[in-house]
Each structure stands twice: as C-alpha cells, then as structure tokens.
Amino acid sequence: MKAQERMPHSAFKACSMSLLILITAVYAGAANAGPREQAKRIHDRIAGVPPSAEVLDDMAQDIAAGRKLDAAFRAIADPAFYNVTLKNLAAPWTNEAMTPFVPLNDYTATVIGLVRDGADFRRVLYDDILYIGMWNDVPPYSNSNNNHYEKIEELGHDLSDHQNFRGVSQSGLTGLPTDATAGVITSRAAARAFFSAGTNRAMFRFTLINHMCNDLEQVADVTLPPDRIRQDVSRSPGGDSRVFLNNCVGCHTGMDPMTQAFAYYDYEYNPDTDPDGLMGQLVYNTINEPGTESRVQSKYLINSTTFEPGYVTTGDSWDNYWRQGANRRLGWDTSLPGSGSGARSLGRELAYSDAFAECQVKKVFKNVCLRPPSNSDDRNQIATMVTSFRNTGFNLKQVFAESAVYCAGE
C-alpha cells in the first residue's frame, strides 16, 4: 500500500501562519471599521436591508460624532424593522413548532405594535390590548379566523404606519371580559396553539420558554410541596413511585398551581371539519360547566381516575410556589403578592420578574448580533442592557439599538 503523502512541516507551518494572519486581519478590520462601515452593519442587523444613501450618510455622521445610539435609532425607523425583523423575532413564539414560517397573526402583531410604540413591553403578557389594521381593504378582525392579518400581510401594508395599525382594547374587540384579557396570552393565535385540547399546561410552558427563556426542565424543583398536582398525573409511573418523586414532581409542583390561572379558557373547533383549528376560537367560561359544576373547563378533570386523591381544580386562583426554593433566582417582584386569580394577574407575575427582562434582552442580542452571548464581555453587556431596559420603561427599541451598537464592530 502506498504511504499517505504529507505536507512538509515547514510548508504546513507557513500555511498556518498565513491563515492566522488572515483571520487576525479580518477581525482587526471589523473592530476598526470606519463610521460608514459601522453604519451599514448597524442598519443591516436592525432592519435586514441596506440603508438609503441619505440614511447611511446621516448614520455615519452620527457615529463619527460619537452618537452611535442615534445612528441605531435611525435604522429602527426603517419600516423593514417592523415588517420583517420584529415579525421574524416573534413568529416562533406563536406555535409549538417554534417556526417563523407562519402568517402574521394577532399575537405577532401585538408584539410589533408594542415595540413600535415604545410601550412598556411587560404589557405583552397582561394588558387589555391587541393591535389591528385600520386599512379599508382588509376584512375586520374575527374571533374565528386569521383573515384580517393574512390580508394585511398579503397586501404588504406597513406596520410602522401609526394611523392604520393601532392598538385597541382586546375586550372591546373580542368580547372577553376586561379582567379575562392578558395580552398575547389571550390572543387568538396563542389560544389556537396552546389552549387547544390538552390540559392548558402548554400555555404555561410556552409562555415560560418564550418570555422567560426557561423550559420546565430548567426550573424543576423536587423540594416543593406536591399538594396542587392534578389527578391526571400518576404518582407511580410504570409502578415506580420514585419516577414521580424524582422527576415528575419537579415540574408539576410549580406548574400546576400556576396553570390554574387558565382554568376558564379553551379553544374550540370542530376536529372533523377543521382538524387544524383554523376556524376555531377562544372561549372563556362565565357560567358553570356541566361536567365540572363550576366555571372550570372540563379538560381540567380529564384522566381524573389516574390518581383520584390528586388536586381538583375548582376555580382560577393560582399561587407561585417558585417564590420559594431554587426558582427564587428568577427574580420575582416583591411588590406583587405571588398569587391571584386568572391569566391577567399571572401574566403580570411573570412579566415583572427579572427573568422576563433578561430573556427579552438575550433574545434581541441574539437576533441583532447573530449569536448568543458567549463570553464575559457579552454577559456584562447583557447586564448593562437589562438595566437600561428597566430604566427606559421597558422599551425594547432601546435594547435593539444598544445591541446593534455593541456588535457594530463584528
């Protein structure tokens, strides 16, 4: 067999040195990019499209004068930031597959609108608000289809248009009682994705993932009392109680007491004629349900014989057991009671946590810088931006601007 040919050591060393010099030069060039190069990079990262010559000149002048944030806000003014960047950021939050390839809907539109208006972004989880289009050539908002938003997208209407894209009262639009509205949690898109069938635990889990950057495994705590775990959870899966005590209990002790907030909600559709629930709608019980003899949806009592001594949900009161134990690290707001009734008060509990603020900052950083924070400088920048996010009234545009400036030299 012929021996494998090898590159001479001297040639390999020279090649490696050349590659190192090239890489160093590339990074040095990025770090020392001039005002115009930084301006273009900031605009590309924020809006996803090149700036016009005039905007590029103005941004370069801002940067040369030491006003990099002003340059970033010029990029934020580009309609593409709202119509493309924000839509692509929020779209995965609206479905269990976490794909961005879904039509515009009321969840995504409300995220875009709150950011555009510089609103307190915490409202996304608890306020009586939805954003809709006012254009004459789109059908009205409907509780039973997504035609309104799909037409807006089809016609290419501009979501930066304050006159024709506005926030309205969700309760006035959908007929939900005011105290039953909870921002995107009670949007039609979220209801279709997370209240459909199941036990409503999906709404809690995906709200946790999308807005607090934690999945259940990351917040599991087996030290908390299991007294509020529902009947449908076996206490000895496969005949082994250790599985429950060492695994199942970790998630359910915290999740089940908080998922009670959703006890009156469901998403109803006909699975025979509409298997994907495209024509379904969010429902909210204001009167007693025959199957439960209370306003609690029947889904809260499915598989009730799995462990009959388990907890029976009789209302929508909730308690945050995570204020004790390991999940105190999520930074719960001490001015809130840690308990309440319904989705709105739970949404506020989640939105007022430190984890919520940090999660939004990390998501924006990754979206703008095209990578997650990965070193001590990045982590320090995240901490700085979380503080800035709070100090600017939770205005997410500020986070986009600061992220773009930080990564302008990359």
LOLUM-51064 format. One record per residue (C-alpha): x, y, z. Coordinates in steps of 0.001 Angstrom, whole numbers, plus 500000, padded with zeros to 6 digits. Example, Ala and Ser with C-alpha at 12.3 -4.5 7.8 and 13.67 -1.06 7.14 Angstrom:
// LOLUM-51064
px:512300	py:495500	pz:507800;
px:513670	py:498940	pz:507140;
// end
This chain:
// LOLUM-51064
px:500000	py:500000	pz:500000;
px:501332	py:503411	pz:499073;
px:502209	py:505574	pz:502051;
px:499994	py:508645	pz:502527;
px:501672	py:511798	pz:501319;
px:502113	py:514513	pz:503903;
px:502729	py:518228	pz:503655;
px:506260	py:519169	pz:504706;
px:506356	py:520618	pz:508207;
px:507818	py:523913	pz:507033;
px:505095	py:524357	pz:504421;
px:502378	py:523457	pz:506941;
px:503793	py:525964	pz:509409;
px:503889	py:528696	pz:506764;
px:500332	py:527931	pz:505689;
px:499086	py:528007	pz:509282;
px:500834	py:531325	pz:509891;
px:499256	py:532818	pz:506778;
px:495822	py:531659	pz:507879;
px:496352	py:533146	pz:511343;
px:497416	py:536458	pz:509835;
px:494355	py:536460	pz:507578;
px:491965	py:535760	pz:510452;
px:493634	py:538400	pz:512611;
px:493378	py:540911	pz:509781;
px:489683	py:540169	pz:509280;
px:488883	py:540656	pz:512964;
px:491074	py:543733	pz:513194;
px:489357	py:545185	pz:510148;
px:485956	py:544540	pz:511703;
px:486966	py:546015	pz:515034;
px:488422	py:549091	pz:513355;
px:485572	py:549559	pz:510854;
px:485012	py:553180	pz:509937;
px:481785	py:555140	pz:510528;
px:480229	py:554190	pz:507181;
px:481040	py:550503	pz:507593;
px:479641	py:550516	pz:511129;
px:476565	py:552413	pz:509973;
px:475818	py:549897	pz:507260;
px:476373	py:546988	pz:509640;
px:474051	py:548514	pz:512239;
px:471344	py:549100	pz:509650;
px:471675	py:545615	pz:508189;
px:471476	py:543989	pz:511627;
px:468429	py:546003	pz:512731;
px:466377	py:546370	pz:509560;
px:467719	py:543493	pz:507492;
px:468001	py:545736	pz:504441;
px:470669	py:548213	pz:503266;
px:470110	py:551877	pz:504188;
px:469432	py:554521	pz:501575;
px:472378	py:556731	pz:500677;
px:470904	py:559604	pz:502683;
px:470278	py:557491	pz:505785;
px:473752	py:555967	pz:505515;
px:475293	py:559457	pz:505403;
px:473291	py:560583	pz:508427;
px:474160	py:557452	pz:510397;
px:477848	py:557769	pz:509523;
px:477833	py:561365	pz:510729;
px:476180	py:560297	pz:513982;
px:478813	py:557621	pz:514537;
px:481701	py:559950	pz:513682;
px:480323	py:562398	pz:516242;
px:480115	py:559714	pz:518929;
px:476321	py:559358	pz:518717;
px:476106	py:555675	pz:517877;
px:472744	py:555166	pz:519561;
px:471265	py:557935	pz:517413;
px:472532	py:556070	pz:514362;
px:470900	py:552865	pz:515585;
px:467573	py:554599	pz:516118;
px:467691	py:555856	pz:512538;
px:467877	py:552222	pz:511465;
px:464979	py:551345	pz:513769;
px:462867	py:553918	pz:511922;
px:463093	py:551821	pz:508742;
px:459723	py:550090	pz:508067;
px:461560	py:546809	pz:507467;
px:462399	py:546683	pz:511176;
px:458681	py:546308	pz:511963;
px:457535	py:544390	pz:508896;
px:460373	py:541847	pz:508806;
px:462752	py:541887	pz:511792;
px:460137	py:542005	pz:514544;
px:457779	py:539629	pz:512759;
px:460544	py:537053	pz:512383;
px:461517	py:537526	pz:516025;
px:458007	py:536999	pz:517404;
px:456538	py:534479	pz:514940;
px:458181	py:531406	pz:516591;
px:456542	py:532365	pz:519881;
px:453099	py:531724	pz:518381;
px:453290	py:527997	pz:517679;
px:454537	py:524804	pz:519306;
px:456884	py:524023	pz:516414;
px:458571	py:527391	pz:517083;
px:458819	py:528095	pz:513382;
px:458938	py:531626	pz:511953;
px:457178	py:530421	pz:508805;
px:453648	py:531298	pz:509890;
px:451319	py:534080	pz:508749;
px:451023	py:537353	pz:510609;
px:448525	py:536977	pz:513461;
px:447199	py:538901	pz:516442;
px:449987	py:537679	pz:518761;
px:452794	py:538753	pz:516413;
px:451037	py:541986	pz:515502;
px:450670	py:542941	pz:519167;
px:454365	py:542339	pz:519843;
px:455249	py:544518	pz:516833;
px:452857	py:547269	pz:517875;
px:454049	py:547475	pz:521479;
px:457674	py:547704	pz:520326;
px:456867	py:550290	pz:517665;
px:455060	py:552495	pz:520174;
px:457885	py:552312	pz:522712;
px:455443	py:550848	pz:525228;
px:456292	py:549069	pz:528445;
px:456930	py:545663	pz:526895;
px:455820	py:543861	pz:530042;
px:452258	py:544665	pz:528961;
px:452587	py:541939	pz:526336;
px:451627	py:539359	pz:528993;
px:448815	py:541092	pz:530848;
px:447280	py:544140	pz:529180;
px:443830	py:544559	pz:527617;
px:445291	py:545213	pz:524164;
px:445573	py:543825	pz:520642;
px:446928	py:545528	pz:517524;
px:444826	py:545538	pz:514365;
px:444865	py:547162	pz:510941;
px:442544	py:550034	pz:510007;
px:443020	py:549795	pz:506244;
px:439791	py:549744	pz:504219;
px:440925	py:546870	pz:502017;
px:441301	py:544261	pz:504777;
px:438491	py:542283	pz:506420;
px:437653	py:543106	pz:510041;
px:439206	py:541216	pz:512929;
px:437442	py:537912	pz:513541;
px:437351	py:535638	pz:516582;
px:437094	py:532620	pz:514271;
px:439727	py:533143	pz:511556;
px:443026	py:534880	pz:510811;
px:441919	py:536517	pz:507543;
px:442432	py:540048	pz:508861;
px:446152	py:539609	pz:509435;
px:446809	py:537407	pz:506432;
px:445314	py:540085	pz:504176;
px:447458	py:542775	pz:505792;
px:450500	py:540674	pz:505011;
px:449337	py:539737	pz:501519;
px:448828	py:543393	pz:500586;
px:452153	py:544403	pz:502111;
px:450698	py:547021	pz:504430;
px:453260	py:548869	pz:506532;
px:453124	py:548062	pz:510245;
px:455089	py:551209	pz:511050;
px:452013	py:553199	pz:509956;
px:450662	py:554688	pz:513187;
px:447431	py:555817	pz:511581;
px:446394	py:552475	pz:510119;
px:447984	py:549997	pz:512538;
px:446901	py:550641	pz:516091;
px:446393	py:549094	pz:519482;
px:442795	py:548683	pz:520615;
px:441010	py:547253	pz:523625;
px:441166	py:543462	pz:523389;
px:437989	py:543108	pz:525430;
px:436136	py:545554	pz:523190;
px:437339	py:543736	pz:520085;
px:436855	py:540103	pz:521125;
px:434110	py:540268	pz:523733;
px:436259	py:538837	pz:526521;
px:435620	py:540359	pz:529938;
px:438231	py:543026	pz:530612;
px:439691	py:541144	pz:533584;
px:439979	py:537992	pz:531427;
px:442338	py:539616	pz:528916;
px:446074	py:539028	pz:529261;
px:447891	py:540461	pz:526266;
px:449167	py:537825	pz:523854;
px:448289	py:535007	pz:526260;
px:444625	py:535550	pz:525355;
px:445240	py:536297	pz:521683;
px:443526	py:534009	pz:519204;
px:446863	py:532766	pz:517851;
px:448123	py:531759	pz:521297;
px:444805	py:530117	pz:522132;
px:444900	py:528043	pz:518959;
px:448464	py:526944	pz:519657;
px:448414	py:526415	pz:523418;
px:444797	py:526209	pz:524709;
px:443724	py:523741	pz:522031;
px:442884	py:520317	pz:523520;
px:445374	py:519207	pz:526217;
px:445175	py:520475	pz:529769;
px:446251	py:524133	pz:529268;
px:449692	py:523337	pz:530649;
px:451073	py:524070	pz:527163;
px:450173	py:527748	pz:527544;
px:452208	py:527934	pz:530720;
px:455163	py:526014	pz:529317;
px:455470	py:528009	pz:526104;
px:454975	py:531332	pz:527881;
px:457844	py:530272	pz:530134;
px:460015	py:529350	pz:527139;
px:459193	py:532375	pz:525009;
px:459182	py:535087	pz:527639;
px:461382	py:533825	pz:530464;
px:463892	py:531753	pz:528455;
px:463402	py:528662	pz:530614;
px:461833	py:525318	pz:529824;
px:460360	py:523167	pz:532566;
px:463458	py:521037	pz:532980;
px:465457	py:524151	pz:533850;
px:463080	py:525152	pz:536643;
px:462291	py:521698	pz:538039;
px:462365	py:521649	pz:541837;
px:461562	py:518438	pz:543716;
px:461673	py:520147	pz:547131;
px:458333	py:521943	pz:546854;
px:455017	py:520556	pz:548201;
px:453058	py:518442	pz:545661;
px:449630	py:519313	pz:547090;
px:448387	py:521119	pz:543956;
px:449331	py:518472	pz:541392;
px:446237	py:517395	pz:539480;
px:444616	py:513972	pz:539348;
px:445845	py:513187	pz:535824;
px:449474	py:512807	pz:536952;
px:450370	py:509288	pz:538057;
px:452166	py:509089	pz:541393;
px:453857	py:505836	pz:540347;
px:454504	py:505836	pz:536573;
px:455206	py:502296	pz:535445;
px:454565	py:501158	pz:539005;
px:457595	py:503022	pz:540368;
px:456835	py:505954	pz:542679;
px:460464	py:507034	pz:542543;
px:459929	py:508264	pz:538967;
px:457245	py:510639	pz:540235;
px:459213	py:511794	pz:543277;
px:462493	py:512331	pz:541427;
px:461196	py:513599	pz:538069;
px:457502	py:514400	pz:537541;
px:457097	py:516259	pz:540798;
px:459895	py:518663	pz:539883;
px:457894	py:520292	pz:537107;
px:454330	py:519818	pz:538343;
px:454796	py:521273	pz:541839;
px:455419	py:524699	pz:540300;
px:453472	py:524426	pz:537054;
px:450127	py:523065	pz:538233;
px:449410	py:525747	pz:540861;
px:450083	py:528477	pz:538267;
px:448267	py:526787	pz:535369;
px:445086	py:527097	pz:537417;
px:445029	py:530699	pz:536151;
px:443871	py:529336	pz:532774;
px:441066	py:527166	pz:534163;
px:438241	py:529063	pz:532403;
px:439824	py:529124	pz:528928;
px:439632	py:526750	pz:525969;
px:439998	py:526825	pz:522196;
px:437013	py:525264	pz:520497;
px:436894	py:523918	pz:516941;
px:435435	py:521002	pz:515018;
px:438154	py:518370	pz:514598;
px:436134	py:516573	pz:511886;
px:435677	py:519525	pz:509532;
px:438544	py:521698	pz:510765;
px:441318	py:519390	pz:512014;
px:443899	py:522190	pz:512242;
px:441589	py:524511	pz:514148;
px:441869	py:527247	pz:511540;
px:438272	py:528322	pz:512140;
px:438171	py:527796	pz:515890;
px:438003	py:530430	pz:518588;
px:438999	py:531183	pz:522153;
px:436249	py:530625	pz:524688;
px:436085	py:531788	pz:528287;
px:433610	py:530355	pz:530759;
px:431484	py:532924	pz:532553;
px:428940	py:530343	pz:533717;
px:429274	py:526872	pz:535208;
px:430411	py:523979	pz:533018;
px:428076	py:520935	pz:533221;
px:430985	py:518496	pz:533538;
px:432655	py:520293	pz:536434;
px:429709	py:522103	pz:538052;
px:431919	py:525190	pz:538049;
px:433426	py:527615	pz:535518;
px:436456	py:525314	pz:535202;
px:436845	py:523762	pz:531743;
px:436236	py:520009	pz:531600;
px:439786	py:519437	pz:530358;
px:440991	py:520123	pz:533910;
px:439314	py:516910	pz:535038;
px:440416	py:514548	pz:532260;
px:442046	py:511319	pz:533454;
px:440775	py:512093	pz:536946;
px:440956	py:508432	pz:537897;
px:444717	py:508234	pz:537326;
px:445226	py:509407	pz:540914;
px:441875	py:510279	pz:542462;
px:443334	py:511824	pz:545659;
px:445089	py:514389	pz:543454;
px:444146	py:518055	pz:543348;
px:440769	py:519006	pz:541849;
px:440683	py:522457	pz:540234;
px:437597	py:524389	pz:541336;
px:438481	py:527920	pz:540211;
px:441124	py:530083	pz:538536;
px:443082	py:531090	pz:541630;
px:446826	py:530489	pz:541354;
px:449896	py:530550	pz:543578;
px:453556	py:530889	pz:542657;
px:455362	py:528174	pz:544615;
px:458548	py:529196	pz:542813;
px:458896	py:532190	pz:545103;
px:460420	py:529618	pz:547422;
px:463259	py:527227	pz:546702;
px:465682	py:527265	pz:543787;
px:463499	py:529344	pz:541485;
px:463766	py:532442	pz:543619;
px:466646	py:533048	pz:541194;
px:464045	py:534107	pz:538591;
px:463742	py:537369	pz:540499;
px:460100	py:537722	pz:541452;
px:458822	py:541234	pz:542139;
px:458403	py:541613	pz:545899;
px:455726	py:544289	pz:545416;
px:453383	py:541632	pz:543985;
px:451606	py:539098	pz:546219;
px:452716	py:535980	pz:544330;
px:449142	py:534763	pz:543969;
px:445921	py:535834	pz:542316;
px:443073	py:534819	pz:540053;
px:443088	py:534460	pz:536289;
px:445517	py:534879	pz:533430;
px:445977	py:538621	pz:533766;
px:447440	py:538566	pz:537264;
px:449626	py:535566	pz:536388;
px:450869	py:537364	pz:533271;
px:451884	py:540314	pz:535418;
px:453664	py:537998	pz:537860;
px:455756	py:536574	pz:535019;
px:456338	py:539888	pz:533242;
px:457548	py:541664	pz:536386;
px:460250	py:539080	pz:537069;
px:463956	py:539620	pz:536465;
px:463925	py:536558	pz:534215;
px:461450	py:538229	pz:531847;
px:463623	py:541318	pz:531421;
px:466796	py:539308	pz:530940;
px:465086	py:536983	pz:528464;
px:463953	py:539828	pz:526195;
px:467463	py:541281	pz:526195;
px:469087	py:537949	pz:525348;
px:466632	py:537305	pz:522523;
px:467253	py:540726	pz:520989;
px:471026	py:540367	pz:521398;
px:470969	py:537044	pz:519536;
px:468701	py:538465	pz:516840;
px:470900	py:541505	pz:516227;
px:474370	py:540067	pz:516817;
px:473516	py:536781	pz:515085;
px:474861	py:534759	pz:518025;
px:474041	py:534212	pz:521690;
px:476112	py:535963	pz:524381;
px:479186	py:533789	pz:524816;
px:481903	py:535465	pz:526890;
px:482387	py:537752	pz:529873;
px:482176	py:540913	pz:527752;
px:478885	py:539732	pz:526279;
px:477494	py:538857	pz:529696;
px:478482	py:542261	pz:531060;
px:476770	py:543862	pz:528089;
px:473612	py:541844	pz:528762;
px:473587	py:543048	pz:532376;
px:474059	py:546646	pz:531236;
px:471217	py:546367	pz:528733;
px:468868	py:544790	pz:531274;
px:469426	py:547828	pz:533488;
px:468877	py:550147	pz:530537;
px:465734	py:548230	pz:529557;
px:464322	py:548875	pz:533015;
px:465444	py:552496	pz:533127;
px:463764	py:553289	pz:529804;
px:460386	py:551945	pz:530878;
px:460964	py:548516	pz:529291;
px:461236	py:549999	pz:525795;
px:462514	py:547153	pz:523614;
px:463725	py:549531	pz:520890;
px:466425	py:550665	pz:523300;
px:467662	py:547076	pz:523550;
px:467818	py:546727	pz:519773;
px:469778	py:549970	pz:519496;
px:472273	py:549060	pz:522212;
px:472756	py:545545	pz:520840;
px:473444	py:546876	pz:517360;
px:475991	py:549396	pz:518655;
px:477750	py:546729	pz:520704;
px:478026	py:544397	pz:517703;
px:478772	py:547086	pz:515126;
px:482456	py:546141	pz:515034;
px:481865	py:542438	pz:514387;
// end
